[in-house]
Amino acid sequence: GELLSVTPSGDGAFTYQWKESINGITFSNIDGAVDETFTPPALTQDTWYKRAVTSTLNGKECVLETNMVRITVVNFSAGSIGSDQTICSGSAPAMFTSVAASGDGSFAYRWQDSPNGIDFTNIDGATMATYSAPTLTSDTWYRRVVTATVNGIPCTAETNIIKVTVNNLLPGAVYEDQTICEGITPDAFTSDAATGDGDITYIWQVSLDGSNYNNITGALLETYAPGALTQDTWYKRQAISTLNSVQCAALAVPVKVTVNNLTAGSVSGTQTICEGDIPAAFTNVAATGDGDITYQWQESINGTDFTNIGGETNAGYAVTDPILQDTWYRRLAISTIGANECTKESNTIKVTVNNFIPGSIGTDQTICEGTMPAALTSVTPTGDGAFAYRWLSSADGTAYSEIPGAISETYSPGILTADTWYRREVKSTLSGKACVDTTNEVLITVVNFNPGSISEDQTICEGDTPGELLSVTPSGDGAFTYQW
């Protein structure tokens, strides 16, 4: 500031010369400083000043000097802070390093921050030589203001400015949860790309429990298509933003692929029945699975092409109508989760029908009483199984009884004295199941009759005519004719 002056007093006319010194001992004149007062220029070091006053009277110059004044220059360095950093959004930068202030005076510190590197404001409470910034979500600049105080005079200097670059990253989104059947490949995931400040790359991760995730080798694209799955699986995508060699990661919300696991259970009841019989009810082991389980029974006449059996939607099934041909059965188990239905087939059971035709025997005969009829002819049985035979006879065509020992395909009756009916019983055995059917009946009609009699003996004379021979009319079967 301007050096104040007490005006000289005394004889003569006064002139002035200001002098300066950097050590308070050796002074030199200041060019042009010849006024009563003097304003020093900007200073960088301690400087002493005094004024020489010349009094001229009657041509005689007399010189006297004033006292000295010292201007103390507070020389100091603000030190420095360093250095620029790049951090991930929401994290705190490393504590700023510091080179301490040095020089004259006692030092005080004030940290400042700025959102643009131009407009700085004080940070409340930040008055230490070092500073640890809080978590940041945007780029922020910092500097430290140092105040050096000497003789009650504060001098201020600023350090360098450092920038904390915040690597902001939004992970985008992955769509969407799915429910699939066991062993099926889910739809490829769709997504919104990640956005951020740096170069963005991706890593996909997988989990079987929704908590512990592992990286999927080679899955580095924005989208991902899983393979076929057999259990519930979670996926999430990690976006990585690289800025100034600093990597920041953010995770999209995981998606879950729910696998509708279903075990079909089993059915049993493979059996062989006779044609027209009803099979025994089938037994079953219930299906198990993740969803609501329902059933549908199916049948097939070739073991390949199955159709639903109307109304048969219980775990078990009992056929109610006679079966005339081999039939296969299976049960569909249906597990439903939301709108997802998964179907699995049980094992297949076969009801084998022992189909056969017993053949026939022939033919009706009429014989004379006490004679032997011709052997009964046979049309051989055809169809399933191994055949065995049993012949039966009846005296009235209604009540039949077994003929002992008559177990061949054909049969020759013995001598008959009365009408006799015959039929053959055929037994077909298939897979341990014996089925019996009977042929047609044949009737062997035995002509039973009494020839009557004639009477009686006579004795006549030669040449006489005997009397009429009396007759008892024949009785029995048939129409009678006579020959004497």
NORURRA-V625586 format. One record per helix or strand. SS is the DSSP state (helix for helix, strand for strand). FROM is the first residue (numbers start at 1). LEN is the number of residues. Records with the same first field share a line. If there is no record, write none. Layout:
# NORURRA-V625586
SS->FROM-LEN, FROM-LEN
This chain:
# NORURRA-V625586
strand->2-2, 13-9, 28-2, 38-2, 47-11, 60-6, 69-3, 76-2, 80-3, 85-4, 91-2, 96-4, 102-2, 106-9, 120-3, 131-1, 135-2, 140-11, 153-6, 162-6, 169-2, 173-3, 178-4, 185-1, 190-3, 195-2, 199-9, 213-3, 228-1, 233-11, 246-6, 255-6, 262-2, 266-3, 271-4, 282-4, 288-2, 292-9, 307-2, 317-1, 327-11, 340-6, 349-6, 356-2, 360-3, 365-4, 371-2, 376-4, 382-2, 386-9, 400-3, 411-1, 415-2, 420-11, 433-15, 449-2, 453-3, 470-3, 475-2
